[in-house]
Amino acid sequence: MKHNKVFHTTRLRLAGLYAGTMGFILTLCAVGFYEVMAHSHVSELDHRIESVAGTLHDGLEASLQQPGKLEPIVQKFIPSLCVAGTTCTYKSTAVHYLGVFQEHGYYIRFVALSGQLLASAGEITTDLPVRVETEPWQTLEAPDGTRYKQLSLLLKTANQDAWGYMQVGRSLSDIDGHMVWVRLILLIGLPTAMLLVVIASWWIAGQAMKPVYSSYRQMQQFTADAAHELRTPLAAIQANLESTLTPEATDADAWDTLRTVERQNNRLSRLVHDLLLLSRMDLQGFSAKQESCNLHDLVNDLVEEFSALALASNIALTADIQTNTPITVLGSEEQLYRLVANLITNAIQYTSSGGKVIVHLKRDDHHALIQVQDTGIGIPSQEQARIFDRFYRVNSDRSRHTGGAGLGLAIAQAIAQAHRGTIRVESQLTNGSTFTVQLPLK
């Protein structure tokens, strides 16, 4: 297959299509995985910030009296609160009873309505910008590149006057660091997976093309064999006609030529008929007629019909019917007749003078068995798997002598399969062969 340009190109296209499809799917999965992880981290962070901010908001609002003024009770809520303009040192062990600073990275800020920072607490850089916006959620970035996620809530006094803003947030440095590793893994893993997909695609495309290529080779072989078989009788006809169409040819020569043309024409007709039958089976399928067929009568008729041919070859042809009860199957009597006839013809042709051909008929619980046994030349074991191939002949010289085209067993197998049956062979070289046809009983 690798030497055929068409199949190589087709394999390449199949592999490319498969790899491209899988690459697109893997890329979507990678992007989706990344987005889901990022969304999961951010959603969890938002939920925790919102929970802490909501608790502080509800606890502080009732104690606020004047807008923009921090009441002493705020210091009780947040012991580590650092008022703007004073020097404070953040202690990571400072924890108040609401649990705002129980985890690394959280901070809280109080901002006046004018945007002035009033106080702050937690892990926060002094140069983080202070924004008062209508949107509650903001993502801020410090000069050092550290990002923060922040929630701003409006605080009101006990008289429902606007007091200012409380901003609760957390650093995104650990989440950003984690997502950097995720991106790195995806950037390394995705090309590696794509490389494996490309290799697997090439192999899978090759496996998928094998049956197609095998069928193509069989078609090529079938065409070559059919052309060879058709050429032989045509060449014989042409040669005889050329020898007759000369001034020296006599009437006797003409009659001899006509008889030769008739024989070759009959051979061509049989070959074309067999080829059409096999083509019809391939293209349209072959289904046998569902009618009762008495195998006793069929076997007896065939043995009687071929007795003259066997006698002319000095071969004993007999029938061995091993049951008195009629054996009946469903199918086409004409096709079953041809199946067994092909087997008997082969047995006679490949059995030497003085040999025997026996047609056995018997049954088991569910099947009828027709066996054609001969004492002929036999079939080598390495050839038995191919004898049902079209135009295949074990002994081509012998086949040409008998006039066979190598289609008889192929037709027999097709007919057996059309009747939901099987055909098999048992043979030893120089010890004869036994062909067994198994058909389901009516």
Stockholm file with secondary structure:
# STOCKHOLM 1.0

chainA/1-442         MKHNKVFHTTRLRLAGLYAGTMGFILTLCAVGFYEVMAHSHVSELDHRIESVAGTLHDGLEASLQQPGKLEPIVQKFIPSLCVAGTTCTYKSTAVHYLGVFQEHGYYIRFVALSGQLLASAGEITTDLPVRVETEPWQTLEAPDGTRYKQLSLLLKTANQDAWGYMQVGRSLSDIDGHMVWVRLILLIGLPTAMLLVVIASWWIAGQAMKPVYSSYRQMQQFTADAAHELRTPLAAIQANLESTLTPEATDADAWDTLRTVERQNNRLSRLVHDLLLLSRMDLQGFSAKQESCNLHDLVNDLVEEFSALALASNIALTADIQTNTPITVLGSEEQLYRLVANLITNAIQYTSSGGKVIVHLKRDDHHALIQVQDTGIGIPSQEQARIFDRFYRVNSDRSRHTGGAGLGLAIAQAIAQAHRGTIRVESQLTNGSTFTVQLPLK
#=GR chainA/1-442 SS CTTCHHHHHHHHHHHHHHHHHHHHHHHHHHHHHHHHHHHHHHHHHHHHHHHHHHHHHHHHHTTCCSTTCCCHHHHHHCTTCEETTSCCCCCTTCCCTTCTTSSTTEEEEEECTTSCEEEEEESCCTTSCCCCCSSSEEEEECTTSCEEEEEEEEEECTTSCEEEEEEEEEECHHHHHHHHHHHHHHHHHHHHHHHHHHHHHHHHHHHHHHHHHHHHHHHHHHHHHHHHHHHHHHHHHHHHHHHHSSTTCCHHHHHHHHHHHHHHHHHHHHHHHHHHHHHHHHHHCCCCCCEEEEHHHHHHHHHHHTHHHHHHTTCEEEEEECCSSCCEEEECHHHHHHHHHHHHHHHHHTSCTTCEEEEEEEECSSEEEEEEEECSSCCCGGGTTTTTSTTCCSCHHHHHHHTCCSCHHHHHHHHHHHTTCEEEEEECTTSCEEEEEEEEBC
#=GC SS_cons         CTTCHHHHHHHHHHHHHHHHHHHHHHHHHHHHHHHHHHHHHHHHHHHHHHHHHHHHHHHHHTTCCSTTCCCHHHHHHCTTCEETTSCCCCCTTCCCTTCTTSSTTEEEEEECTTSCEEEEEESCCTTSCCCCCSSSEEEEECTTSCEEEEEEEEEECTTSCEEEEEEEEEECHHHHHHHHHHHHHHHHHHHHHHHHHHHHHHHHHHHHHHHHHHHHHHHHHHHHHHHHHHHHHHHHHHHHHHHHSSTTCCHHHHHHHHHHHHHHHHHHHHHHHHHHHHHHHHHHCCCCCCEEEEHHHHHHHHHHHTHHHHHHTTCEEEEEECCSSCCEEEECHHHHHHHHHHHHHHHHHTSCTTCEEEEEEEECSSEEEEEEEECSSCCCGGGTTTTTSTTCCSCHHHHHHHTCCSCHHHHHHHHHHHTTCEEEEEECTTSCEEEEEEEEBC
//
